[in-house]
Amino acid sequence: MNANASSFKEKEILNAGGYTKHKNCSSLWRKLTKLSDEDTVDHRDSPEQRRYLAKIPSGMNLGGLCVMSLPNSVLYLHRLKLSDDTFFQLKDLHNDIDNMVLKGQLLFNNLNLTEAYDRSLMAKDPSILKHTNSYGELQVFMEDVHYTVEGRYIMKKDRLAIELIVSTLDTKFITLTHSNANKTDPPIWLDKQNMGDFMLRLKADLDKWVQDYFNEYLTVTNLENVPSILKLREYDQHKGGQLAKFVDNALIRMNNKLHNIVGDTVRIPNFKITASHNMSIWIHAGTLRGLDTMYRRSQATKILKKKRNILNVDTIIGFRDLKVLYAYEIQFPPSSQTAPTLNGLLIMSANQQTAHITLELLNKTKILELELDFLNRMGADAITIEGAAKVVMKNFKHILHHEIATIMSNSIVHTTQLLKTLLICG
């Protein structure tokens, strides 16, 4: 998409930060900088403890409804939580008033997570899975975790609020241990290259916690006495209006493009899950529908990456009518009491699915690129069962709630990544 689109005045948005040149803004800067000096740091008794910013309480949910591939098997992680109270060290915190951004770098010595899982064995054909009674809890240990955040500010009356978080998450290594393992059993070392889905889910929940943490502070930080607050409010309203028009126009064009190329309906892979007593569930003819129903769900924010001369526009989007449909067949062993095959339809509604979308505008070449990360996953409560086998399907509640729900939820996430390759034409 050419950046000269009528709905987006690039120079107007790029120059909208001129209010910061006003002399009175120095007082605003000093007041906001307190976030990184004294107000947010937890003053404890010893210098060593004083480095810590806050405690994340144990038991907090971090991630879940994702898949982890192991040799010859698949783990369905349906609930992850923090095993211990966890402190993070604040390495850097900085307010960028020109871009209305709070930048920070947080370090964790380690993250110790407990995850509930189910396991399926995988045949040579990865679409054939054998359900096992192997389930329980695993301990995931991550050491030397680096977490960088950009909190995008907006104005709400006379207060600042963080509308969304842009972040990165990395760790030195990840190990896996079964909760019932002996102390002498060595942990399983996991390849970070195969942990992308796990890390994205973890990062999304950490982002939400950090956003709530800082917004709790900002709700009691009133800026009405700052001389330049009026100019800041006018700037934020002007910038927000321009960005909203740009994002709304981009989403309309993406929706239209998907509709025109019949990309609003996408085929997704088939799976066969075998259970005990020679019973199996085959889910097939799967489709993802409604990709062309995107809409903006939050205020849009922007930041200019001066070194790369890139303008990043970020917002949260939703889908008005996104769903996954699978036909299913339950196959039983020969019996005079039950039909050999019963079938029906599984529908997962994803209208509550949200995603963080980043539109990268390369100023020189006028090319728009797109990044998309989902903030939540749909679970079994979003599935509707239709057909004559509805009553029988409920007998497979465990498989439905954990394995099939995770497969359908991940089908949404991975198929929607195709949007990254969508060329938006002007």
ZIRA-V708102 format. One record per pair of residues at least 4 apart in sequence whose C-alpha atoms are under 8 Angstrom apart, sorted by the first residue. I is the first residue (numbers start at 1). J is the second residue. If there is no record, write none. Layout:
# ZIRA-V708102
[[I/J] [I/J]]
This chain:
# ZIRA-V708102
[[1/5] [1/366] [1/367] [1/368] [1/423] [1/424] [1/425] [1/426] [2/366] [2/367] [2/368] [2/425] [2/426] [3/8] [3/10] [3/361] [3/363] [3/366] [3/367] [3/368] [4/8] [4/9] [4/10] [4/366] [5/9] [5/426] [7/245] [7/246] [7/249] [8/242] [8/243] [8/245] [8/246] [9/13] [9/242] [10/14] [11/15] [12/16] [13/17] [13/239] [13/242] [13/243] [14/304] [16/235] [16/238] [16/239] [17/98] [17/99] [17/235] [19/231] [19/232] [19/235] [20/25] [20/97] [20/98] [21/25] [22/228] [24/28] [24/227] [24/228] [25/29] [25/227] [25/228] [26/30] [27/31] [27/226] [27/227] [27/228] [28/32] [28/223] [28/226] [28/227] [28/228] [28/229] [29/33] [29/97] [30/34] [32/95] [33/37] [33/94] [33/95] [34/38] [34/39] [34/40] [35/39] [35/40] [35/93] [35/95] [36/40] [36/41] [36/92] [36/93] [36/94] [36/95] [37/41] [40/53] [40/217] [41/50] [41/51] [41/52] [41/53] [41/54] [42/50] [42/52] [42/53] [42/54] [43/49] [43/50] [44/49] [44/50] [45/49] [45/50] [46/50] [47/51] [51/89] [51/90] [52/87] [52/88] [52/89] [52/90] [53/87] [53/88] [53/89] [53/90] [54/87] [54/88] [55/85] [55/86] [55/87] [55/88] [56/60] [56/85] [56/86] [56/87] [57/82] [57/84] [57/85] [57/86] [58/81] [58/82] [58/83] [58/84] [58/85] [58/86] [59/81] [59/82] [59/83] [59/84] [60/81] [60/82] [61/79] [61/80] [61/81] [61/82] [61/205] [62/80] [62/81] [62/82] [62/201] [62/202] [62/205] [62/206] [63/79] [63/80] [63/81] [63/198] [63/201] [63/202] [63/203] [63/204] [63/205] [64/77] [64/78] [64/79] [64/80] [64/115] [64/198] [64/201] [64/202] [65/76] [65/77] [65/78] [65/79] [65/377] [65/379] [65/406] [65/409] [66/76] [66/77] [66/78] [66/197] [66/198] [66/201] [66/406] [66/410] [67/74] [67/75] [67/76] [67/77] [67/197] [67/198] [67/406] [67/410] [68/74] [68/75] [68/76] [68/77] [68/194] [68/195] [68/197] [68/198] [69/73] [69/74] [69/75] [69/194] [70/74] [70/75] [72/121] [72/122] [72/123] [73/119] [73/120] [73/121] [73/122] [74/119] [74/120] [74/121] [74/122] [75/117] [75/118] [75/119] [75/120] [76/117] [76/118] [76/119] [76/402] [76/403] [76/406] [77/115] [77/116] [77/117] [77/118] [78/115] [78/116] [78/117] [78/118] [78/402] [78/406] [79/115] [79/116] [79/117] [80/113] [80/114] [80/115] [80/116] [81/113] [81/114] [81/115] [82/111] [82/112] [82/113] [82/114] [83/112] [83/113] [83/114] [84/112] [84/113] [86/108] [86/111] [87/108] [88/106] [88/107] [88/108] [88/109] [89/106] [89/107] [89/108] [90/104] [90/105] [90/106] [90/107] [91/104] [91/105] [91/106] [91/107] [92/103] [92/104] [92/105] [92/106] [93/102] [93/103] [93/104] [93/105] [94/102] [94/103] [94/104] [95/100] [95/101] [95/102] [95/103] [96/100] [96/101] [96/102] [96/103] [97/101] [99/302] [99/303] [99/304] [100/152] [100/153] [100/154] [101/150] [101/151] [101/152] [101/153] [101/303] [102/149] [102/150] [102/151] [102/152] [102/153] [103/148] [103/149] [103/150] [103/151] [104/148] [104/149] [104/150] [105/146] [105/147] [105/148] [105/149] [106/146] [106/147] [106/148] [107/144] [107/145] [107/146] [107/147] [108/143] [108/144] [108/145] [108/146] [108/147] [109/143] [109/144] [109/145] [110/141] [110/142] [110/143] [110/144] [110/145] [111/140] [111/141] [111/142] [111/143] [111/145] [112/139] [112/140] [112/141] [112/142] [113/139] [113/140] [113/141] [114/137] [114/138] [114/139] [114/140] [115/137] [115/138] [115/139] [115/140] [116/135] [116/136] [116/137] [116/138] [117/135] [117/136] [117/137] [117/138] [118/133] [118/134] [118/135] [118/136] [118/402] [118/403] [119/131] [119/132] [119/133] [119/134] [119/135] [120/129] [120/130] [120/131] [120/132] [120/134] [121/129] [121/130] [121/131] [121/132] [122/126] [122/127] [122/128] [122/129] [122/130] [123/127] [123/128] [123/129] [123/130] [124/128] [127/269] [127/270] [127/271] [127/272] [128/271] [128/272] [128/273] [128/274] [129/271] [129/272] [129/273] [129/274] [130/273] [130/274] [130/275] [131/273] [131/274] [131/275] [131/276] [131/399] [132/275] [136/179] [137/178] [137/179] [138/176] [138/177] [138/178] [138/179] [139/176] [139/177] [139/178] [139/179] [140/174] [140/175] [140/176] [140/177] [141/174] [141/175] [141/176] [142/171] [142/172] [142/173] [142/174] [142/175] [143/171] [143/172] [143/173] [143/174] [144/171] [144/172] [144/173] [145/169] [145/170] [145/171] [145/172] [146/169] [146/170] [146/171] [147/167] [147/168] [147/169] [147/170] [148/167] [148/168] [148/169] [149/165] [149/166] [149/167] [149/168] [149/207] [150/165] [150/166] [150/167] [151/162] [151/163] [151/164] [151/165] [151/166] [151/211] [152/162] [152/163] [152/164] [152/165] [152/166] [152/301] [152/302] [153/160] [153/161] [153/162] [153/163] [153/164] [153/301] [154/160] [154/161] [154/162] [154/163] [154/236] [154/301] [155/159] [155/160] [155/161] [155/233] [155/236] [156/160] [156/161] [157/233] [158/222] [158/223] [158/224] [158/229] [158/233] [159/218] [159/219] [159/221] [159/222] [159/223] [159/224] [160/218] [160/219] [160/221] [161/215] [161/218] [161/219] [162/211] [162/214] [162/215] [163/211] [163/298] [163/299] [164/211] [164/315] [164/316] [165/207] [165/208] [165/211] [166/207] [167/203] [167/207] [168/203] [169/199] [169/203] [173/189] [173/190] [173/192] [174/189] [174/190] [174/191] [174/192] [175/187] [175/188] [175/189] [175/190] [176/187] [176/188] [176/189] [176/190] [177/181] [177/186] [177/187] [177/188] [181/185] [190/194] [190/195] [191/195] [192/196] [195/199] [196/200] [197/201] [198/202] [199/203] [200/204] [200/373] [201/205] [201/375] [201/376] [202/206] [203/207] [204/208] [204/374] [204/375] [204/376] [205/209] [205/375] [206/210] [207/211] [208/212] [209/213] [210/214] [211/215] [212/216] [213/217] [214/218] [215/219] [216/220] [217/221] [218/222] [223/229] [224/229] [225/229] [228/232] [229/233] [230/234] [231/235] [232/236] [233/237] [234/238] [235/239] [236/240] [237/241] [238/242] [239/243] [240/244] [240/299] [240/300] [240/301] [241/245] [242/246] [243/247] [243/300] [243/301] [243/302] [243/313] [244/248] [244/299] [244/300] [245/249] [246/250] [247/251] [247/296] [247/300] [248/252] [248/295] [248/296] [249/253] [250/254] [250/424] [251/255] [251/294] [251/295] [251/296] [252/256] [252/294] [253/257] [253/424] [253/425] [254/258] [254/292] [254/422] [254/424] [255/259] [255/291] [255/292] [255/293] [255/294] [256/260] [256/292] [257/261] [257/263] [257/424] [258/262] [258/263] [258/264] [258/291] [258/292] [259/263] [259/264] [259/292] [263/291] [263/292] [264/288] [264/289] [264/290] [264/291] [264/292] [265/287] [265/288] [265/289] [265/290] [265/291] [266/287] [266/288] [266/289] [266/415] [267/285] [267/286] [267/287] [267/288] [268/285] [268/286] [268/287] [268/288] [268/411] [268/415] [269/284] [269/285] [269/286] [270/282] [270/283] [270/284] [270/285] [270/286] [271/282] [271/283] [271/284] [272/280] [272/281] [272/282] [272/283] [273/280] [273/281] [273/282] [274/278] [274/279] [274/280] [274/281] [275/279] [275/280] [275/281] [277/333] [278/332] [278/333] [279/330] [279/331] [279/332] [279/333] [280/330] [280/331] [280/332] [281/328] [281/329] [281/330] [281/331] [282/328] [282/329] [282/330] [282/331] [283/326] [283/327] [283/328] [283/329] [284/326] [284/327] [284/328] [285/325] [285/326] [285/327] [286/324] [286/325] [286/326] [286/327] [287/324] [287/325] [287/326] [288/322] [288/323] [288/324] [288/325] [288/411] [288/412] [288/415] [289/321] [289/322] [289/323] [289/324] [289/325] [290/319] [290/320] [290/321] [290/322] [290/323] [291/319] [291/321] [291/322] [291/416] [293/319] [293/320] [293/321] [293/322] [294/317] [294/318] [294/319] [294/320] [295/317] [295/318] [295/319] [295/320] [296/315] [296/316] [296/317] [296/318] [297/315] [297/316] [297/317] [297/318] [298/315] [298/316] [298/317] [299/315] [299/316] [300/313] [300/314] [300/315] [300/316] [301/313] [301/314] [301/315] [302/311] [302/312] [302/313] [302/314] [303/311] [303/312] [303/313] [304/309] [304/310] [304/311] [304/312] [305/309] [305/310] [305/311] [305/312] [306/310] [309/362] [309/363] [309/364] [310/360] [310/361] [310/362] [310/363] [311/360] [311/361] [311/362] [311/363] [312/358] [312/359] [312/360] [312/361] [313/358] [313/359] [313/360] [313/361] [314/356] [314/357] [314/358] [314/359] [315/356] [315/357] [315/358] [316/354] [316/355] [316/356] [316/357] [317/354] [317/355] [317/356] [317/357] [318/351] [318/352] [318/353] [318/354] [318/355] [319/350] [319/351] [319/352] [319/353] [319/354] [320/351] [321/349] [321/350] [321/351] [322/349] [322/350] [322/351] [323/347] [323/348] [323/349] [323/350] [323/351] [324/346] [324/347] [324/348] [324/349] [324/350] [324/408] [324/411] [324/412] [325/345] [325/346] [325/347] [325/348] [326/345] [326/346] [326/347] [327/343] [327/344] [327/345] [327/346] [328/343] [328/344] [328/345] [328/346] [329/341] [329/342] [329/343] [329/344] [330/341] [330/342] [330/343] [330/389] [330/393] [331/340] [331/341] [331/342] [332/338] [332/339] [332/340] [332/341] [333/340] [334/338] [334/339] [334/340] [335/339] [335/340] [342/388] [342/389] [343/387] [343/388] [343/389] [344/385] [344/386] [344/387] [344/388] [344/389] [344/390] [345/385] [345/386] [345/387] [346/383] [346/384] [346/385] [346/386] [347/383] [347/384] [347/385] [348/378] [348/382] [348/383] [348/384] [348/408] [349/382] [349/383] [350/378] [350/382] [352/378] [353/374] [353/375] [353/376] [353/377] [353/378] [354/374] [354/375] [354/376] [355/372] [355/373] [355/374] [355/375] [355/376] [356/372] [356/373] [356/374] [356/375] [357/370] [357/371] [357/372] [357/373] [358/370] [358/371] [358/372] [359/368] [359/369] [359/370] [359/371] [360/368] [360/369] [360/370] [361/366] [361/367] [361/368] [361/369] [362/366] [362/367] [362/368] [363/367] [368/424] [369/420] [370/419] [370/420] [370/421] [371/420] [372/417] [372/419] [372/420] [374/413] [377/409] [377/410] [378/382] [378/405] [378/409] [379/383] [379/401] [379/405] [379/406] [379/409] [380/400] [380/401] [380/402] [380/405] [383/405] [385/390] [385/393] [386/390] [389/393] [390/394] [391/395] [392/396] [393/397] [396/400] [397/401] [398/402] [398/403] [399/403] [399/404] [400/404] [400/405] [401/405] [401/406] [402/406] [403/407] [404/408] [405/409] [406/410] [407/411] [408/412] [409/413] [410/414] [411/415] [412/416] [413/417] [414/418] [417/421] [418/422]]
